[in-house]
């Protein structure tokens, strides 16, 4: 997965990984009603704080894979 400009991110409520240039950190985010929300608490982010995004990775295929770190 590679980072993409935030302008190309889905705005349909999908969860994605967002990069905040201001905080120099990444987090799971979602666009709801035209506003980006940080999770797990649903707090609204400062406008224009996010600069890059990428999709979430696929979940583990099974509990065994998760335990093995795959």
C-alpha positions as CSV (number, residue, x, y, z in Angstrom):
1,X,0.0,0.0,0.0
2,X,1.3,3.4,-0.8
3,X,0.2,6.8,0.6
4,X,-2.1,8.9,-1.6
5,X,-3.2,12.5,-1.4
6,X,-6.1,13.0,1.0
7,X,-8.2,14.6,-1.8
8,X,-8.4,11.1,-3.4
9,X,-9.7,9.4,-0.2
10,X,-13.1,7.8,-0.1
11,X,-15.7,10.1,1.5
12,X,-18.4,7.4,1.8
13,X,-17.9,6.6,5.5
14,X,-15.2,4.0,4.8
15,X,-12.5,3.6,7.5
16,X,-9.0,4.4,6.2
17,X,-5.6,5.2,7.6
18,X,-5.0,8.9,7.6
19,X,-1.7,10.8,8.0
20,X,-1.7,14.0,10.0
21,X,1.2,16.3,9.0
22,X,0.4,18.5,11.9
23,X,0.6,15.7,14.5
24,X,3.2,13.7,12.5
25,X,1.1,10.6,13.2
26,X,-1.4,8.2,11.6
27,X,-4.7,6.9,12.8
28,X,-7.9,5.3,11.6
29,X,-10.2,7.9,10.3
30,X,-13.6,8.2,8.5
31,X,-15.3,10.9,6.5
32,X,-18.8,11.5,7.9
33,X,-20.9,14.4,6.6
34,X,-17.9,16.0,4.9
35,X,-15.8,16.0,8.1
36,X,-13.0,13.7,9.0
37,X,-13.3,11.9,12.3
38,X,-10.5,10.3,14.3
39,X,-11.2,6.9,15.9
40,X,-11.6,5.3,18.4
41,X,-13.4,8.3,20.0
42,X,-15.0,9.8,16.9
43,X,-13.4,13.3,17.5
44,X,-13.5,15.6,14.6
45,X,-10.1,16.5,13.1
46,X,-9.0,20.0,12.4
47,X,-9.8,20.9,8.8
48,X,-6.9,20.3,6.4
49,X,-5.0,18.4,9.1
50,X,-5.0,15.2,7.1
51,X,-2.6,15.2,4.1
52,X,-2.3,11.6,3.1
53,X,-4.3,8.3,3.3
54,X,-4.2,4.6,2.5
55,X,-6.7,1.8,2.8
56,X,-6.8,-0.4,5.9
57,X,-5.0,-3.7,5.5
58,X,-7.0,-6.9,5.1
59,X,-8.1,-8.6,8.3
60,X,-6.5,-11.9,9.3
61,X,-7.9,-14.9,7.5
62,X,-8.5,-16.7,10.9
63,X,-7.9,-16.5,14.6
64,X,-4.9,-18.8,14.2
65,X,-3.4,-16.3,11.7
66,X,-4.0,-13.5,14.1
67,X,-2.3,-15.3,16.9
68,X,0.7,-16.1,14.7
69,X,1.0,-12.4,13.6
70,X,0.1,-13.1,10.0
